[in-house]
Amino acid sequence: MSYGLGAYKKTSVETASKEQILLMLYQAAIKHCKKGIEAIEENNLPRKGEHIGKLQDIIVELSNSLDFEVGGDVAKELASLYDYILYASTQANMKLDATHLNGCLKVLNTLYEGWTEAVKSLKNQAKSA
């Protein structure tokens, strides 16, 4: 059964547009941030480390994909937000303090909502053209 789910996930990523992949990355970051918060609250250190590590991997990937020539000031602002998330999640990991991850979660949710609206707008523009 897990093979089928794995194959489905692989196919959905391979056939997704760049915009869909971006939203999937944010969804995964939000999921791991929430699971990191839960793990800290449960004092489950191995789970905390696993989910914060996955959150940070996603943020590093998002940060590495920024194009400062095309994105200009927006890319710079995103880089600053990604740096904040990396810093705050590291603090949460070291200090076992979920409040740092709550801050990350707020930023991630705001970014996800913004990108969701941007993708919708792009699709509407494409339909109009």
CNS distance restraints for C-alpha pairs under 8 A (distance, minus, plus):
assign (resid   1 and name CA) (resid   5 and name CA) 6.61 0.50 0.50
assign (resid   2 and name CA) (resid   6 and name CA) 6.01 0.50 0.50
assign (resid   3 and name CA) (resid   7 and name CA) 6.04 0.50 0.50
assign (resid   4 and name CA) (resid   8 and name CA) 6.08 0.50 0.50
assign (resid   5 and name CA) (resid   9 and name CA) 6.16 0.50 0.50
assign (resid   6 and name CA) (resid  10 and name CA) 6.11 0.50 0.50
assign (resid   7 and name CA) (resid  11 and name CA) 6.09 0.50 0.50
assign (resid   8 and name CA) (resid  12 and name CA) 6.09 0.50 0.50
assign (resid   9 and name CA) (resid  13 and name CA) 6.25 0.50 0.50
assign (resid  10 and name CA) (resid  14 and name CA) 6.11 0.50 0.50
assign (resid  11 and name CA) (resid  15 and name CA) 6.06 0.50 0.50
assign (resid  12 and name CA) (resid  16 and name CA) 5.93 0.50 0.50
assign (resid  13 and name CA) (resid  21 and name CA) 6.76 0.50 0.50
assign (resid  16 and name CA) (resid  20 and name CA) 5.66 0.50 0.50
assign (resid  16 and name CA) (resid  21 and name CA) 6.13 0.50 0.50
assign (resid  17 and name CA) (resid  21 and name CA) 6.24 0.50 0.50
assign (resid  18 and name CA) (resid  22 and name CA) 6.21 0.50 0.50
assign (resid  19 and name CA) (resid  23 and name CA) 6.39 0.50 0.50
assign (resid  19 and name CA) (resid 119 and name CA) 6.51 0.50 0.50
assign (resid  20 and name CA) (resid  24 and name CA) 6.11 0.50 0.50
assign (resid  21 and name CA) (resid  25 and name CA) 6.14 0.50 0.50
assign (resid  22 and name CA) (resid  26 and name CA) 6.42 0.50 0.50
assign (resid  23 and name CA) (resid  27 and name CA) 6.13 0.50 0.50
assign (resid  23 and name CA) (resid 112 and name CA) 6.75 0.50 0.50
assign (resid  23 and name CA) (resid 115 and name CA) 7.16 0.50 0.50
assign (resid  23 and name CA) (resid 116 and name CA) 7.05 0.50 0.50
assign (resid  24 and name CA) (resid  28 and name CA) 6.13 0.50 0.50
assign (resid  25 and name CA) (resid  29 and name CA) 6.10 0.50 0.50
assign (resid  25 and name CA) (resid  58 and name CA) 6.60 0.50 0.50
assign (resid  25 and name CA) (resid  62 and name CA) 7.95 0.50 0.50
assign (resid  26 and name CA) (resid  30 and name CA) 6.09 0.50 0.50
assign (resid  26 and name CA) (resid 108 and name CA) 6.90 0.50 0.50
assign (resid  26 and name CA) (resid 112 and name CA) 5.99 0.50 0.50
assign (resid  27 and name CA) (resid  31 and name CA) 6.15 0.50 0.50
assign (resid  27 and name CA) (resid 112 and name CA) 7.52 0.50 0.50
assign (resid  28 and name CA) (resid  32 and name CA) 6.17 0.50 0.50
assign (resid  28 and name CA) (resid  55 and name CA) 7.68 0.50 0.50
assign (resid  28 and name CA) (resid  58 and name CA) 7.85 0.50 0.50
assign (resid  29 and name CA) (resid  33 and name CA) 6.02 0.50 0.50
assign (resid  29 and name CA) (resid  54 and name CA) 7.60 0.50 0.50
assign (resid  29 and name CA) (resid  55 and name CA) 5.03 0.50 0.50
assign (resid  29 and name CA) (resid  58 and name CA) 6.28 0.50 0.50
assign (resid  29 and name CA) (resid  59 and name CA) 7.43 0.50 0.50
assign (resid  29 and name CA) (resid 108 and name CA) 7.50 0.50 0.50
assign (resid  30 and name CA) (resid  34 and name CA) 6.19 0.50 0.50
assign (resid  30 and name CA) (resid  55 and name CA) 7.83 0.50 0.50
assign (resid  30 and name CA) (resid 105 and name CA) 6.31 0.50 0.50
assign (resid  30 and name CA) (resid 108 and name CA) 6.33 0.50 0.50
assign (resid  30 and name CA) (resid 109 and name CA) 7.10 0.50 0.50
assign (resid  31 and name CA) (resid  35 and name CA) 6.22 0.50 0.50
assign (resid  32 and name CA) (resid  36 and name CA) 5.92 0.50 0.50
assign (resid  32 and name CA) (resid  51 and name CA) 5.02 0.50 0.50
assign (resid  32 and name CA) (resid  52 and name CA) 6.66 0.50 0.50
assign (resid  32 and name CA) (resid  54 and name CA) 6.65 0.50 0.50
assign (resid  32 and name CA) (resid  55 and name CA) 5.53 0.50 0.50
assign (resid  33 and name CA) (resid  37 and name CA) 6.30 0.50 0.50
assign (resid  33 and name CA) (resid  51 and name CA) 6.82 0.50 0.50
assign (resid  33 and name CA) (resid  52 and name CA) 6.61 0.50 0.50
assign (resid  33 and name CA) (resid  55 and name CA) 6.21 0.50 0.50
assign (resid  33 and name CA) (resid 101 and name CA) 6.42 0.50 0.50
assign (resid  33 and name CA) (resid 104 and name CA) 7.43 0.50 0.50
assign (resid  33 and name CA) (resid 105 and name CA) 6.31 0.50 0.50
assign (resid  34 and name CA) (resid  38 and name CA) 6.31 0.50 0.50
assign (resid  34 and name CA) (resid 101 and name CA) 7.95 0.50 0.50
assign (resid  34 and name CA) (resid 105 and name CA) 7.33 0.50 0.50
assign (resid  35 and name CA) (resid  39 and name CA) 6.06 0.50 0.50
assign (resid  35 and name CA) (resid  48 and name CA) 7.53 0.50 0.50
assign (resid  35 and name CA) (resid  51 and name CA) 6.30 0.50 0.50
assign (resid  36 and name CA) (resid  40 and name CA) 6.21 0.50 0.50
assign (resid  36 and name CA) (resid  47 and name CA) 7.15 0.50 0.50
assign (resid  36 and name CA) (resid  48 and name CA) 4.88 0.50 0.50
assign (resid  36 and name CA) (resid  49 and name CA) 7.60 0.50 0.50
assign (resid  36 and name CA) (resid  50 and name CA) 7.98 0.50 0.50
assign (resid  36 and name CA) (resid  51 and name CA) 5.18 0.50 0.50
assign (resid  36 and name CA) (resid  52 and name CA) 5.70 0.50 0.50
assign (resid  36 and name CA) (resid  98 and name CA) 7.88 0.50 0.50
assign (resid  36 and name CA) (resid 101 and name CA) 7.54 0.50 0.50
assign (resid  37 and name CA) (resid  41 and name CA) 6.22 0.50 0.50
assign (resid  37 and name CA) (resid  48 and name CA) 7.56 0.50 0.50
assign (resid  37 and name CA) (resid  98 and name CA) 5.27 0.50 0.50
assign (resid  37 and name CA) (resid 101 and name CA) 6.36 0.50 0.50
assign (resid  37 and name CA) (resid 102 and name CA) 7.44 0.50 0.50
assign (resid  38 and name CA) (resid  42 and name CA) 6.14 0.50 0.50
assign (resid  38 and name CA) (resid  48 and name CA) 7.99 0.50 0.50
assign (resid  39 and name CA) (resid  43 and name CA) 5.88 0.50 0.50
assign (resid  39 and name CA) (resid  44 and name CA) 4.96 0.50 0.50
assign (resid  39 and name CA) (resid  45 and name CA) 6.91 0.50 0.50
assign (resid  39 and name CA) (resid  47 and name CA) 5.80 0.50 0.50
assign (resid  39 and name CA) (resid  48 and name CA) 4.90 0.50 0.50
assign (resid  40 and name CA) (resid  44 and name CA) 6.11 0.50 0.50
assign (resid  40 and name CA) (resid  45 and name CA) 7.02 0.50 0.50
assign (resid  40 and name CA) (resid  48 and name CA) 5.94 0.50 0.50
assign (resid  40 and name CA) (resid  96 and name CA) 6.00 0.50 0.50
assign (resid  40 and name CA) (resid  97 and name CA) 6.97 0.50 0.50
assign (resid  40 and name CA) (resid  98 and name CA) 6.20 0.50 0.50
assign (resid  41 and name CA) (resid  98 and name CA) 7.18 0.50 0.50
assign (resid  44 and name CA) (resid  48 and name CA) 6.10 0.50 0.50
assign (resid  45 and name CA) (resid  49 and name CA) 6.15 0.50 0.50
assign (resid  46 and name CA) (resid  50 and name CA) 6.22 0.50 0.50
assign (resid  47 and name CA) (resid  51 and name CA) 6.15 0.50 0.50
assign (resid  48 and name CA) (resid  52 and name CA) 6.02 0.50 0.50
assign (resid  48 and name CA) (resid  93 and name CA) 7.23 0.50 0.50
assign (resid  49 and name CA) (resid  53 and name CA) 5.83 0.50 0.50
assign (resid  49 and name CA) (resid  93 and name CA) 6.79 0.50 0.50
assign (resid  50 and name CA) (resid  54 and name CA) 6.28 0.50 0.50
assign (resid  51 and name CA) (resid  55 and name CA) 6.08 0.50 0.50
assign (resid  52 and name CA) (resid  56 and name CA) 6.10 0.50 0.50
assign (resid  52 and name CA) (resid  89 and name CA) 6.59 0.50 0.50
assign (resid  52 and name CA) (resid  90 and name CA) 7.94 0.50 0.50
assign (resid  52 and name CA) (resid  93 and name CA) 7.04 0.50 0.50
assign (resid  53 and name CA) (resid  57 and name CA) 6.15 0.50 0.50
assign (resid  54 and name CA) (resid  58 and name CA) 6.31 0.50 0.50
assign (resid  55 and name CA) (resid  59 and name CA) 6.33 0.50 0.50
assign (resid  56 and name CA) (resid  60 and name CA) 6.05 0.50 0.50
assign (resid  56 and name CA) (resid  85 and name CA) 7.94 0.50 0.50
assign (resid  56 and name CA) (resid  86 and name CA) 6.10 0.50 0.50
assign (resid  56 and name CA) (resid  89 and name CA) 7.50 0.50 0.50
assign (resid  57 and name CA) (resid  61 and name CA) 6.24 0.50 0.50
assign (resid  58 and name CA) (resid  62 and name CA) 6.20 0.50 0.50
assign (resid  59 and name CA) (resid  63 and name CA) 6.00 0.50 0.50
assign (resid  59 and name CA) (resid  82 and name CA) 6.16 0.50 0.50
assign (resid  59 and name CA) (resid  85 and name CA) 7.62 0.50 0.50
assign (resid  59 and name CA) (resid  86 and name CA) 7.22 0.50 0.50
assign (resid  60 and name CA) (resid  64 and name CA) 6.02 0.50 0.50
assign (resid  60 and name CA) (resid  82 and name CA) 7.69 0.50 0.50
assign (resid  61 and name CA) (resid  65 and name CA) 6.27 0.50 0.50
assign (resid  62 and name CA) (resid  66 and name CA) 6.78 0.50 0.50
assign (resid  62 and name CA) (resid  82 and name CA) 7.93 0.50 0.50
assign (resid  63 and name CA) (resid  78 and name CA) 7.74 0.50 0.50
assign (resid  63 and name CA) (resid  79 and name CA) 6.02 0.50 0.50
assign (resid  63 and name CA) (resid  82 and name CA) 6.42 0.50 0.50
assign (resid  66 and name CA) (resid  71 and name CA) 7.40 0.50 0.50
assign (resid  66 and name CA) (resid  75 and name CA) 6.03 0.50 0.50
assign (resid  66 and name CA) (resid  79 and name CA) 7.61 0.50 0.50
assign (resid  67 and name CA) (resid  71 and name CA) 5.65 0.50 0.50
assign (resid  67 and name CA) (resid  72 and name CA) 7.83 0.50 0.50
assign (resid  67 and name CA) (resid  75 and name CA) 6.65 0.50 0.50
assign (resid  68 and name CA) (resid  72 and name CA) 5.04 0.50 0.50
assign (resid  68 and name CA) (resid  73 and name CA) 7.76 0.50 0.50
assign (resid  68 and name CA) (resid  75 and name CA) 5.52 0.50 0.50
assign (resid  68 and name CA) (resid  76 and name CA) 6.94 0.50 0.50
assign (resid  71 and name CA) (resid  75 and name CA) 4.74 0.50 0.50
assign (resid  71 and name CA) (resid  76 and name CA) 7.76 0.50 0.50
assign (resid  72 and name CA) (resid  76 and name CA) 6.50 0.50 0.50
assign (resid  73 and name CA) (resid  77 and name CA) 6.15 0.50 0.50
assign (resid  74 and name CA) (resid  78 and name CA) 6.15 0.50 0.50
assign (resid  75 and name CA) (resid  79 and name CA) 6.06 0.50 0.50
assign (resid  76 and name CA) (resid  80 and name CA) 6.32 0.50 0.50
assign (resid  77 and name CA) (resid  81 and name CA) 6.30 0.50 0.50
assign (resid  78 and name CA) (resid  82 and name CA) 6.06 0.50 0.50
assign (resid  79 and name CA) (resid  83 and name CA) 6.09 0.50 0.50
assign (resid  80 and name CA) (resid  84 and name CA) 6.21 0.50 0.50
assign (resid  81 and name CA) (resid  85 and name CA) 6.27 0.50 0.50
assign (resid  81 and name CA) (resid 107 and name CA) 7.56 0.50 0.50
assign (resid  82 and name CA) (resid  86 and name CA) 6.22 0.50 0.50
assign (resid  83 and name CA) (resid  87 and name CA) 6.10 0.50 0.50
assign (resid  84 and name CA) (resid  88 and name CA) 5.93 0.50 0.50
assign (resid  84 and name CA) (resid 104 and name CA) 7.83 0.50 0.50
assign (resid  85 and name CA) (resid  89 and name CA) 5.84 0.50 0.50
assign (resid  85 and name CA) (resid 104 and name CA) 5.33 0.50 0.50
assign (resid  85 and name CA) (resid 107 and name CA) 7.95 0.50 0.50
assign (resid  86 and name CA) (resid  90 and name CA) 6.09 0.50 0.50
assign (resid  87 and name CA) (resid  91 and name CA) 6.28 0.50 0.50
assign (resid  88 and name CA) (resid  92 and name CA) 6.17 0.50 0.50
assign (resid  88 and name CA) (resid 100 and name CA) 5.19 0.50 0.50
assign (resid  88 and name CA) (resid 101 and name CA) 6.59 0.50 0.50
assign (resid  88 and name CA) (resid 103 and name CA) 7.63 0.50 0.50
assign (resid  88 and name CA) (resid 104 and name CA) 6.84 0.50 0.50
assign (resid  89 and name CA) (resid  93 and name CA) 6.09 0.50 0.50
assign (resid  89 and name CA) (resid 100 and name CA) 6.28 0.50 0.50
assign (resid  89 and name CA) (resid 101 and name CA) 5.76 0.50 0.50
assign (resid  89 and name CA) (resid 104 and name CA) 7.16 0.50 0.50
assign (resid  90 and name CA) (resid  94 and name CA) 6.17 0.50 0.50
assign (resid  91 and name CA) (resid  95 and name CA) 5.80 0.50 0.50
assign (resid  91 and name CA) (resid  96 and name CA) 7.80 0.50 0.50
assign (resid  91 and name CA) (resid  97 and name CA) 7.50 0.50 0.50
assign (resid  91 and name CA) (resid 100 and name CA) 6.72 0.50 0.50
assign (resid  92 and name CA) (resid  96 and name CA) 5.20 0.50 0.50
assign (resid  92 and name CA) (resid  97 and name CA) 4.72 0.50 0.50
assign (resid  92 and name CA) (resid  98 and name CA) 5.85 0.50 0.50
assign (resid  92 and name CA) (resid  99 and name CA) 7.36 0.50 0.50
assign (resid  92 and name CA) (resid 100 and name CA) 5.28 0.50 0.50
assign (resid  92 and name CA) (resid 101 and name CA) 6.21 0.50 0.50
assign (resid  93 and name CA) (resid  97 and name CA) 7.25 0.50 0.50
assign (resid  97 and name CA) (resid 101 and name CA) 7.68 0.50 0.50
assign (resid  98 and name CA) (resid 102 and name CA) 6.21 0.50 0.50
assign (resid  99 and name CA) (resid 103 and name CA) 6.49 0.50 0.50
assign (resid 100 and name CA) (resid 104 and name CA) 6.57 0.50 0.50
assign (resid 101 and name CA) (resid 105 and name CA) 6.05 0.50 0.50
assign (resid 102 and name CA) (resid 106 and name CA) 6.35 0.50 0.50
assign (resid 103 and name CA) (resid 107 and name CA) 6.48 0.50 0.50
assign (resid 104 and name CA) (resid 108 and name CA) 6.10 0.50 0.50
assign (resid 105 and name CA) (resid 109 and name CA) 6.00 0.50 0.50
assign (resid 106 and name CA) (resid 110 and name CA) 6.19 0.50 0.50
assign (resid 107 and name CA) (resid 111 and name CA) 6.16 0.50 0.50
assign (resid 108 and name CA) (resid 112 and name CA) 5.98 0.50 0.50
assign (resid 109 and name CA) (resid 113 and name CA) 6.11 0.50 0.50
assign (resid 110 and name CA) (resid 114 and name CA) 6.19 0.50 0.50
assign (resid 111 and name CA) (resid 115 and name CA) 6.08 0.50 0.50
assign (resid 112 and name CA) (resid 116 and name CA) 5.98 0.50 0.50
assign (resid 113 and name CA) (resid 117 and name CA) 6.31 0.50 0.50
assign (resid 114 and name CA) (resid 118 and name CA) 6.23 0.50 0.50
assign (resid 115 and name CA) (resid 119 and name CA) 6.05 0.50 0.50
assign (resid 116 and name CA) (resid 120 and name CA) 6.27 0.50 0.50
assign (resid 117 and name CA) (resid 121 and name CA) 6.12 0.50 0.50
assign (resid 118 and name CA) (resid 122 and name CA) 6.21 0.50 0.50
assign (resid 119 and name CA) (resid 123 and name CA) 6.23 0.50 0.50
assign (resid 120 and name CA) (resid 124 and name CA) 6.19 0.50 0.50
assign (resid 121 and name CA) (resid 125 and name CA) 6.15 0.50 0.50
assign (resid 122 and name CA) (resid 126 and name CA) 6.14 0.50 0.50
assign (resid 123 and name CA) (resid 127 and name CA) 6.24 0.50 0.50
assign (resid 124 and name CA) (resid 128 and name CA) 6.26 0.50 0.50
assign (resid 125 and name CA) (resid 129 and name CA) 6.23 0.50 0.50
